[in-house]
Amino acid sequence: MGNGASELSQIMPTNISPYGLAMSENCISCKLRESHWFCSFSSGVLEAFDAASHISTYPGGAVLFVEGQMPRGAFVLCSGRVKLSTTSREGKVLILRIVEAGEVLGLSAVISGTCYQVTAETVTPSQVNFTERRVLLRLMEKHGDVGFHSAQALSADFQTAYRDIYDLVLSPSSMARLARLLLSRVHTRDKGTSSGDIVVRNRATHEEMAQMIGTSRETVTRSLSAMKKKEILRVRGSSLVIRNLTALEAMAL
């Protein structure tokens, strides 16, 4: 029995989670660390933060917190992707944005002591580092780095919200809003093809894109079809290939 367990441990690495994620046991030795926000503390502060936080893995579709819930704490996204959404009284869902690794979730509610204003749900299997509200506030009081990085994170959230409101309210049409959404993905694109086309990894469904720009799934499907007919883009597997970036930019105005 003992030899079998030993052989099994050699076959199955202990640093891989049930969801296929490369696990990190602590912030100090983490190979997933980003160069901004809560990953870039000085070594002493990082040790204090690591001692006060708890790392967990979640499958896609897991809800971290719900709109209207009192804040339990803040979540640093170590790996994976999380969507932030809000729901109207009529039940219409609006996806505010997709959060990438390295960002912190729920920080505004933690600091203000008010309810979470959005719902956070994992899009893919994700690793998350959670810190309770009272502990995080104590770290902010004790370590200037934590307060400074918190201010940076909140500032970035405000700027993103401002841009999103501008795109949603002031864009003249659903087509323009969709074009802006696609252009926002260009900054995280894969390398261009030899023909000069831009390959953009598109992990969102038509329904999710509709929820991001405040329109219907049918409208997104029609708009994408129109762009394909005009040879502005084409679909390749799970990616979108932008063939005419200038035309797409003009469509976004």
ABEGO torsion letter per residue (X at the ends): XAAAAAAAAAABBAABBAAGBBBBABAAABAABBABEAAABBAAAAAAAAAABBBBBBBBGBBABBBGBBBAEBBBBABEBBBBBBBBAAGBBBBABBBBBGBBBGAAAAAAGBBBABBBBBABBBBBBBBBAAAAAAAAAABAAAAAAAAAAAAAAAAAAAAAAAAAAABABAAAAAAAAAAAAAAABBBBBAAGBBBBBBABBAAAAAAAAGBBAAAAAAAAAAAAAAGABBBBEABBBBABAAAAAAAAX
